[in-house]
Amino acid sequence: MNTGLIIFLSLLGGLVLWAILLYNQLVALKNNTAKAWSNIDVLLKQRNAELPKLVAVCKEHMQYEQATLQKVMEARNRVASAMQSGDMGALGAAEGALRIGLGNLFAVAEAYPELKASDSFRHLRERITGLEDSIADRREFYNDSAAINNTRIEQFPDVVIAKAFSFKPFRLMSFSAEETSDVDVAAHFTA
Amino acid sequence: MWTWLRTLLPELGGTGNPPLGDRGGLDWLQVMDNQRIAVLRRGGLMNLAAAPSFVLLWGIACLGLFYYALKPWLLLLATCSLLFSLGLFRRYRLIADTPTSTLSSGAQGYVELQGKAALPDGVGFRGLPHLPVTVWLPGYVEDEPFVLDDGKGRCLLYPRGAEIIACPGDSHYSWLNAIYPGQTLYALGELHTLRSVGDSDEQRERLAALLAEWKSNPLQLRRCFDVDGNGQIDPDEWQQVLVAAQRWVTDDLREQQRAPGTHVMDGAKAGQLFLITNIPPEKLAGRYRQMAFVHLLYWLSCLLAMLII
């Protein structure tokens, strides 16, 4: 066989193998990011299942804090609907509101010694706090996975494969503005 | 002593002469030789291709074939270089593109973990006598699980089927490739968490055990469930007992399932890499990237050489 033809075929083979490798890597990245999201999804569902129990326990003792409890339930429902629709922006905002609502609820609960002493409340509080910590860790992991995926599909030469096979970027799960904004400590003292 | 060591060193069993020296010490040369083969075996072909000495020999072989104008062999080496380059590049990308997970979050799936190596609970010593304690020693203790502790949780690594690259520790023997307790460990693979399943069989068994326990205390049973106060548990009241026991068991199982499980890494899905190493990931990824580039150059050089011949 002609040497030139052999070299041409070898170069072509190398190029094809390289393209296959890049494609497989992008598929693996996509699947890993999707898996990272499902890791969060599981915990969000578990936490959302616990919240009505917490609110029910609180209702027994906190007759004058209906607004706080209602805010928590509203935020929970917003999280649930954002999860269903897969709207990452709405989910981030709803998660932020829920965290603030829960923070308020736990702060207000300090004024109710009976509630604080309740085994159910203590147990649910620990459980929800634990789930929140795990959600935060997993969100970080998801964001890392999504950022790597998004960078790869925009880099050359991966962008060629990504465009050809319609690989889409993943949206990062970010905190809402109110959660990341600086806390005005002075305002708390002057109020 | 030799009998015990013989069970530990099956590779040395057929030599006829015990590797232990007359003075009761280990035959160090035998240990080193035995370990060298195991290191190559567990590291795999791609890690051999990433070794600087191998790359140098490979280059010399390419030059020799060019000098003697052996075209078919040059083509063979070129093809191998291409495959090495792609394999090493894939490894580099896997390390660079997999985010680090913490064991406290327990994110399931293909992840990388970083932490300290440790022996599993209840294991005091592992390795060879006259050597420091090791968690993994190629050629001797290769398939026993060990622990990776990232400070927030512990994960049990099952090294069977893993590609393991161990370099000698700074504070230990400079020639001994092993993983020691306390060394920083990097693992890449499929993480999953084992929890109590609580299937219907277990539920049934627990229910039966609970009812037997309650029946053994009839006074307490009547106090709780004898609603009409006739001194015995009627069929209707017995239904209430069953419902209460069922609820009790279900709650108990639910609590059990919520309890932290055991993190395990014992493989990777098809096409992915299950890697355990005590080399820092940045250094390893850098080595893979450089050697992938060198093999790519070899491939192109061999093709160019074929054109010149």
Boltz contact constraints between the chains, C-beta under 6 A:
constraints:
  - contact:
      token1: [A, 3]
      token2: [B, 306]
      max_distance: 6.0
  - contact:
      token1: [A, 7]
      token2: [B, 303]
      max_distance: 6.0
  - contact:
      token1: [A, 7]
      token2: [B, 307]
      max_distance: 6.0
  - contact:
      token1: [A, 10]
      token2: [B, 303]
      max_distance: 6.0
  - contact:
      token1: [A, 14]
      token2: [B, 82]
      max_distance: 6.0
  - contact:
      token1: [A, 17]
      token2: [B, 86]
      max_distance: 6.0
  - contact:
      token1: [A, 21]
      token2: [B, 86]
      max_distance: 6.0
  - contact:
      token1: [A, 21]
      token2: [B, 90]
      max_distance: 6.0
  - contact:
      token1: [A, 25]
      token2: [B, 93]
      max_distance: 6.0
  - contact:
      token1: [A, 32]
      token2: [B, 110]
      max_distance: 6.0
  - contact:
      token1: [A, 35]
      token2: [B, 109]
      max_distance: 6.0
  - contact:
      token1: [A, 39]
      token2: [B, 107]
      max_distance: 6.0
  - contact:
      token1: [A, 39]
      token2: [B, 108]
      max_distance: 6.0
  - contact:
      token1: [A, 134]
      token2: [B, 105]
      max_distance: 6.0
  - contact:
      token1: [A, 137]
      token2: [B, 102]
      max_distance: 6.0
  - contact:
      token1: [A, 137]
      token2: [B, 104]
      max_distance: 6.0
  - contact:
      token1: [A, 137]
      token2: [B, 105]
      max_distance: 6.0
  - contact:
      token1: [A, 138]
      token2: [B, 105]
      max_distance: 6.0
  - contact:
      token1: [A, 138]
      token2: [B, 107]
      max_distance: 6.0
  - contact:
      token1: [A, 141]
      token2: [B, 99]
      max_distance: 6.0
  - contact:
      token1: [A, 141]
      token2: [B, 101]
      max_distance: 6.0
  - contact:
      token1: [A, 141]
      token2: [B, 107]
      max_distance: 6.0
  - contact:
      token1: [A, 144]
      token2: [B, 99]
      max_distance: 6.0
  - contact:
      token1: [A, 145]
      token2: [B, 99]
      max_distance: 6.0
  - contact:
      token1: [A, 148]
      token2: [B, 97]
      max_distance: 6.0
